[in-house]
C-alpha cells in the first residue's frame, strides 16, 4: 500500500510540474476537459466515446513521456549532442503522430455523426 501511495504522490507532483511548465501539456489537458462532454455528443456509441476520450488521454501520456525524455536529456547535458537531439526529436515525433491519430479519430467521428449519419 505504501508503494501505491508513493507512486500516487510522485504522479501528482509530475502533474503539477507539467501543468505549470509545459504549455503543450496544459493544452492537451484542456482538450481532455472539452472532449469529455463534446465526445459524448459526437460519439455514436459508448465504445466510440471511449475512443474519442481515450485518444486524448493517449496524447497526454505521450506528451508526459516526451517531457520525461527532454528532462532526462537536459539533466545529462545542455550542450549540443546529436544523440540528445535525436532523442528529443523522436519524442516530438511521437507527440506529432499521436496528434495526427487523434485528429483522424475525431474527424471520423464528426464525419459519421454529421455527414454520413
PyMOL CGO cylinders between C-alpha atoms (Angstrom):
from pymol import cmd
from pymol.cgo import CYLINDER

trace = [
    CYLINDER, 0.00, 0.00, 0.00, 2.91, 2.31, 0.75, 0.3, 1, 1, 1, 1, 1, 1,
    CYLINDER, 2.91, 2.31, 0.75, 4.24, 1.84, -2.79, 0.3, 1, 1, 1, 1, 1, 1,
    CYLINDER, 4.24, 1.84, -2.79, 0.88, 2.87, -4.22, 0.3, 1, 1, 1, 1, 1, 1,
    CYLINDER, 0.88, 2.87, -4.22, 0.78, 5.97, -2.02, 0.3, 1, 1, 1, 1, 1, 1,
    CYLINDER, 0.78, 5.97, -2.02, 4.33, 6.91, -3.06, 0.3, 1, 1, 1, 1, 1, 1,
    CYLINDER, 4.33, 6.91, -3.06, 3.58, 6.35, -6.73, 0.3, 1, 1, 1, 1, 1, 1,
    CYLINDER, 3.58, 6.35, -6.73, 0.46, 8.49, -6.43, 0.3, 1, 1, 1, 1, 1, 1,
    CYLINDER, 0.46, 8.49, -6.43, 2.41, 11.33, -4.76, 0.3, 1, 1, 1, 1, 1, 1,
    CYLINDER, 2.41, 11.33, -4.76, 5.09, 11.15, -7.46, 0.3, 1, 1, 1, 1, 1, 1,
    CYLINDER, 5.09, 11.15, -7.46, 2.49, 11.19, -10.22, 0.3, 1, 1, 1, 1, 1, 1,
    CYLINDER, 2.49, 11.19, -10.22, 0.68, 14.16, -8.71, 0.3, 1, 1, 1, 1, 1, 1,
    CYLINDER, 0.68, 14.16, -8.71, 3.98, 16.03, -8.37, 0.3, 1, 1, 1, 1, 1, 1,
    CYLINDER, 3.98, 16.03, -8.37, 4.73, 15.38, -12.06, 0.3, 1, 1, 1, 1, 1, 1,
    CYLINDER, 4.73, 15.38, -12.06, 1.19, 16.50, -12.98, 0.3, 1, 1, 1, 1, 1, 1,
    CYLINDER, 1.19, 16.50, -12.98, 1.63, 19.78, -11.09, 0.3, 1, 1, 1, 1, 1, 1,
    CYLINDER, 1.63, 19.78, -11.09, 5.04, 20.46, -12.65, 0.3, 1, 1, 1, 1, 1, 1,
    CYLINDER, 5.04, 20.46, -12.65, 3.80, 19.73, -16.17, 0.3, 1, 1, 1, 1, 1, 1,
    CYLINDER, 3.80, 19.73, -16.17, 0.70, 21.89, -15.68, 0.3, 1, 1, 1, 1, 1, 1,
    CYLINDER, 0.70, 21.89, -15.68, 2.88, 24.79, -14.54, 0.3, 1, 1, 1, 1, 1, 1,
    CYLINDER, 2.88, 24.79, -14.54, 5.74, 24.49, -17.01, 0.3, 1, 1, 1, 1, 1, 1,
    CYLINDER, 5.74, 24.49, -17.01, 4.56, 22.74, -20.18, 0.3, 1, 1, 1, 1, 1, 1,
    CYLINDER, 4.56, 22.74, -20.18, 2.15, 24.71, -22.37, 0.3, 1, 1, 1, 1, 1, 1,
    CYLINDER, 2.15, 24.71, -22.37, 1.53, 21.70, -24.64, 0.3, 1, 1, 1, 1, 1, 1,
    CYLINDER, 1.53, 21.70, -24.64, 0.59, 19.51, -21.68, 0.3, 1, 1, 1, 1, 1, 1,
    CYLINDER, 0.59, 19.51, -21.68, -1.75, 22.20, -20.37, 0.3, 1, 1, 1, 1, 1, 1,
    CYLINDER, -1.75, 22.20, -20.37, -3.40, 22.50, -23.81, 0.3, 1, 1, 1, 1, 1, 1,
    CYLINDER, -3.40, 22.50, -23.81, -3.91, 18.76, -24.00, 0.3, 1, 1, 1, 1, 1, 1,
    CYLINDER, -3.91, 18.76, -24.00, -5.50, 18.67, -20.55, 0.3, 1, 1, 1, 1, 1, 1,
    CYLINDER, -5.50, 18.67, -20.55, -7.87, 21.42, -21.71, 0.3, 1, 1, 1, 1, 1, 1,
    CYLINDER, -7.87, 21.42, -21.71, -8.61, 19.30, -24.79, 0.3, 1, 1, 1, 1, 1, 1,
    CYLINDER, -8.61, 19.30, -24.79, -9.45, 16.39, -22.47, 0.3, 1, 1, 1, 1, 1, 1,
    CYLINDER, -9.45, 16.39, -22.47, -11.77, 18.55, -20.37, 0.3, 1, 1, 1, 1, 1, 1,
    CYLINDER, -11.77, 18.55, -20.37, -13.54, 19.63, -23.58, 0.3, 1, 1, 1, 1, 1, 1,
    CYLINDER, -13.54, 19.63, -23.58, -13.53, 16.11, -25.04, 0.3, 1, 1, 1, 1, 1, 1,
    CYLINDER, -13.53, 16.11, -25.04, -15.44, 14.65, -22.10, 0.3, 1, 1, 1, 1, 1, 1,
    CYLINDER, -15.44, 14.65, -22.10, -18.77, 16.40, -22.84, 0.3, 1, 1, 1, 1, 1, 1,
    CYLINDER, -18.77, 16.40, -22.84, -18.27, 17.02, -26.58, 0.3, 1, 1, 1, 1, 1, 1,
    CYLINDER, -18.27, 17.02, -26.58, -17.26, 13.41, -27.22, 0.3, 1, 1, 1, 1, 1, 1,
    CYLINDER, -17.26, 13.41, -27.22, -20.47, 12.23, -25.56, 0.3, 1, 1, 1, 1, 1, 1,
    CYLINDER, -20.47, 12.23, -25.56, -22.49, 14.33, -28.01, 0.3, 1, 1, 1, 1, 1, 1,
    CYLINDER, -22.49, 14.33, -28.01, -20.48, 13.32, -31.07, 0.3, 1, 1, 1, 1, 1, 1,
    CYLINDER, -20.48, 13.32, -31.07, -19.98, 9.61, -30.45, 0.3, 1, 1, 1, 1, 1, 1,
    CYLINDER, -19.98, 9.61, -30.45, -22.50, 7.21, -31.92, 0.3, 1, 1, 1, 1, 1, 1,
    CYLINDER, -22.50, 7.21, -31.92, -21.84, 4.61, -29.21, 0.3, 1, 1, 1, 1, 1, 1,
    CYLINDER, -21.84, 4.61, -29.21, -20.26, 4.26, -25.80, 0.3, 1, 1, 1, 1, 1, 1,
    CYLINDER, -20.26, 4.26, -25.80, -17.34, 2.50, -27.44, 0.3, 1, 1, 1, 1, 1, 1,
    CYLINDER, -17.34, 2.50, -27.44, -16.93, 5.47, -29.78, 0.3, 1, 1, 1, 1, 1, 1,
    CYLINDER, -16.93, 5.47, -29.78, -16.99, 7.82, -26.79, 0.3, 1, 1, 1, 1, 1, 1,
    CYLINDER, -16.99, 7.82, -26.79, -14.27, 5.80, -25.09, 0.3, 1, 1, 1, 1, 1, 1,
    CYLINDER, -14.27, 5.80, -25.09, -12.19, 6.01, -28.27, 0.3, 1, 1, 1, 1, 1, 1,
    CYLINDER, -12.19, 6.01, -28.27, -12.59, 9.79, -28.52, 0.3, 1, 1, 1, 1, 1, 1,
    CYLINDER, -12.59, 9.79, -28.52, -11.63, 10.34, -24.89, 0.3, 1, 1, 1, 1, 1, 1,
    CYLINDER, -11.63, 10.34, -24.89, -9.02, 7.59, -24.93, 0.3, 1, 1, 1, 1, 1, 1,
    CYLINDER, -9.02, 7.59, -24.93, -7.07, 9.10, -27.81, 0.3, 1, 1, 1, 1, 1, 1,
    CYLINDER, -7.07, 9.10, -27.81, -6.83, 12.41, -25.94, 0.3, 1, 1, 1, 1, 1, 1,
    CYLINDER, -6.83, 12.41, -25.94, -5.61, 10.52, -22.86, 0.3, 1, 1, 1, 1, 1, 1,
    CYLINDER, -5.61, 10.52, -22.86, -3.06, 8.73, -25.07, 0.3, 1, 1, 1, 1, 1, 1,
    CYLINDER, -3.06, 8.73, -25.07, -1.87, 12.11, -26.34, 0.3, 1, 1, 1, 1, 1, 1,
    CYLINDER, -1.87, 12.11, -26.34, -1.40, 13.28, -22.74, 0.3, 1, 1, 1, 1, 1, 1,
    CYLINDER, -1.40, 13.28, -22.74, 0.56, 10.11, -21.95, 0.3, 1, 1, 1, 1, 1, 1,
    CYLINDER, 0.56, 10.11, -21.95, 2.85, 10.61, -24.95, 0.3, 1, 1, 1, 1, 1, 1,
    CYLINDER, 2.85, 10.61, -24.95, 3.33, 14.28, -24.04, 0.3, 1, 1, 1, 1, 1, 1,
    CYLINDER, 3.33, 14.28, -24.04, 4.31, 13.30, -20.48, 0.3, 1, 1, 1, 1, 1, 1,
    CYLINDER, 4.31, 13.30, -20.48, 6.81, 10.76, -21.84, 0.3, 1, 1, 1, 1, 1, 1,
    CYLINDER, 6.81, 10.76, -21.84, 8.19, 13.37, -24.23, 0.3, 1, 1, 1, 1, 1, 1,
    CYLINDER, 8.19, 13.37, -24.23, 8.65, 15.76, -21.30, 0.3, 1, 1, 1, 1, 1, 1,
    CYLINDER, 8.65, 15.76, -21.30, 10.42, 12.99, -19.38, 0.3, 1, 1, 1, 1, 1, 1,
    CYLINDER, 10.42, 12.99, -19.38, 12.79, 12.42, -22.30, 0.3, 1, 1, 1, 1, 1, 1,
    CYLINDER, 12.79, 12.42, -22.30, 13.53, 16.13, -22.51, 0.3, 1, 1, 1, 1, 1, 1,
    CYLINDER, 13.53, 16.13, -22.51, 14.12, 16.41, -18.76, 0.3, 1, 1, 1, 1, 1, 1,
    CYLINDER, 14.12, 16.41, -18.76, 16.46, 13.41, -18.74, 0.3, 1, 1, 1, 1, 1, 1,
    CYLINDER, 16.46, 13.41, -18.74, 18.39, 14.76, -21.73, 0.3, 1, 1, 1, 1, 1, 1,
    CYLINDER, 18.39, 14.76, -21.73, 18.67, 18.22, -20.16, 0.3, 1, 1, 1, 1, 1, 1,
    CYLINDER, 18.67, 18.22, -20.16, 19.87, 16.69, -16.89, 0.3, 1, 1, 1, 1, 1, 1,
    CYLINDER, 19.87, 16.69, -16.89, 22.57, 14.81, -18.78, 0.3, 1, 1, 1, 1, 1, 1,
    CYLINDER, 22.57, 14.81, -18.78, 23.85, 17.77, -20.78, 0.3, 1, 1, 1, 1, 1, 1,
    CYLINDER, 23.85, 17.77, -20.78, 22.69, 21.16, -22.04, 0.3, 1, 1, 1, 1, 1, 1,
    CYLINDER, 22.69, 21.16, -22.04, 25.44, 21.24, -24.67, 0.3, 1, 1, 1, 1, 1, 1,
    CYLINDER, 25.44, 21.24, -24.67, 24.71, 20.21, -28.25, 0.3, 1, 1, 1, 1, 1, 1,
    CYLINDER, 24.71, 20.21, -28.25, 24.83, 16.48, -28.76, 0.3, 1, 1, 1, 1, 1, 1,
    CYLINDER, 24.83, 16.48, -28.76, 23.48, 14.75, -31.89, 0.3, 1, 1, 1, 1, 1, 1,
    CYLINDER, 23.48, 14.75, -31.89, 22.17, 11.78, -29.90, 0.3, 1, 1, 1, 1, 1, 1,
    CYLINDER, 22.17, 11.78, -29.90, 20.33, 14.02, -27.45, 0.3, 1, 1, 1, 1, 1, 1,
    CYLINDER, 20.33, 14.02, -27.45, 18.86, 15.99, -30.34, 0.3, 1, 1, 1, 1, 1, 1,
    CYLINDER, 18.86, 15.99, -30.34, 17.67, 12.73, -31.92, 0.3, 1, 1, 1, 1, 1, 1,
    CYLINDER, 17.67, 12.73, -31.92, 16.10, 11.58, -28.63, 0.3, 1, 1, 1, 1, 1, 1,
    CYLINDER, 16.10, 11.58, -28.63, 14.25, 14.88, -28.27, 0.3, 1, 1, 1, 1, 1, 1,
    CYLINDER, 14.25, 14.88, -28.27, 13.22, 14.85, -31.93, 0.3, 1, 1, 1, 1, 1, 1,
    CYLINDER, 13.22, 14.85, -31.93, 11.88, 11.30, -31.58, 0.3, 1, 1, 1, 1, 1, 1,
    CYLINDER, 11.88, 11.30, -31.58, 9.82, 12.37, -28.56, 0.3, 1, 1, 1, 1, 1, 1,
    CYLINDER, 9.82, 12.37, -28.56, 8.47, 15.28, -30.56, 0.3, 1, 1, 1, 1, 1, 1,
    CYLINDER, 8.47, 15.28, -30.56, 7.66, 12.96, -33.47, 0.3, 1, 1, 1, 1, 1, 1,
    CYLINDER, 7.66, 12.96, -33.47, 5.76, 10.64, -31.12, 0.3, 1, 1, 1, 1, 1, 1,
    CYLINDER, 5.76, 10.64, -31.12, 3.63, 13.56, -29.95, 0.3, 1, 1, 1, 1, 1, 1,
    CYLINDER, 3.63, 13.56, -29.95, 3.02, 14.72, -33.53, 0.3, 1, 1, 1, 1, 1, 1,
    CYLINDER, 3.02, 14.72, -33.53, 1.98, 11.24, -34.70, 0.3, 1, 1, 1, 1, 1, 1,
    CYLINDER, 1.98, 11.24, -34.70, -0.35, 10.85, -31.73, 0.3, 1, 1, 1, 1, 1, 1,
    CYLINDER, -0.35, 10.85, -31.73, -1.90, 14.22, -32.57, 0.3, 1, 1, 1, 1, 1, 1,
    CYLINDER, -1.90, 14.22, -32.57, -2.39, 13.04, -36.16, 0.3, 1, 1, 1, 1, 1, 1,
    CYLINDER, -2.39, 13.04, -36.16, -4.10, 9.87, -34.95, 0.3, 1, 1, 1, 1, 1, 1,
    CYLINDER, -4.10, 9.87, -34.95, -6.29, 11.94, -32.61, 0.3, 1, 1, 1, 1, 1, 1,
    CYLINDER, -6.29, 11.94, -32.61, -7.25, 14.27, -35.46, 0.3, 1, 1, 1, 1, 1, 1,
    CYLINDER, -7.25, 14.27, -35.46, -8.20, 11.32, -37.68, 0.3, 1, 1, 1, 1, 1, 1,
    CYLINDER, -8.20, 11.32, -37.68, -10.26, 9.69, -34.90, 0.3, 1, 1, 1, 1, 1, 1,
    CYLINDER, -10.26, 9.69, -34.90, -12.12, 12.92, -34.12, 0.3, 1, 1, 1, 1, 1, 1,
    CYLINDER, -12.12, 12.92, -34.12, -12.61, 13.78, -37.82, 0.3, 1, 1, 1, 1, 1, 1,
    CYLINDER, -12.61, 13.78, -37.82, -14.01, 10.29, -38.43, 0.3, 1, 1, 1, 1, 1, 1,
    CYLINDER, -14.01, 10.29, -38.43, -16.43, 10.65, -35.52, 0.3, 1, 1, 1, 1, 1, 1,
    CYLINDER, -16.43, 10.65, -35.52, -17.55, 14.07, -36.73, 0.3, 1, 1, 1, 1, 1, 1,
    CYLINDER, -17.55, 14.07, -36.73, -18.00, 12.74, -40.27, 0.3, 1, 1, 1, 1, 1, 1,
    CYLINDER, -18.00, 12.74, -40.27, -20.03, 9.80, -39.03, 0.3, 1, 1, 1, 1, 1, 1,
    CYLINDER, -20.03, 9.80, -39.03, -22.19, 11.97, -36.79, 0.3, 1, 1, 1, 1, 1, 1,
    CYLINDER, -22.19, 11.97, -36.79, -22.91, 14.94, -39.05, 0.3, 1, 1, 1, 1, 1, 1,
    CYLINDER, -22.91, 14.94, -39.05, -22.26, 13.96, -42.66, 0.3, 1, 1, 1, 1, 1, 1,
    CYLINDER, -22.26, 13.96, -42.66, -22.53, 10.21, -43.21, 0.3, 1, 1, 1, 1, 1, 1,
    CYLINDER, -22.53, 10.21, -43.21, -25.06, 9.51, -40.47, 0.3, 1, 1, 1, 1, 1, 1,
]
cmd.load_cgo(trace, "trace")
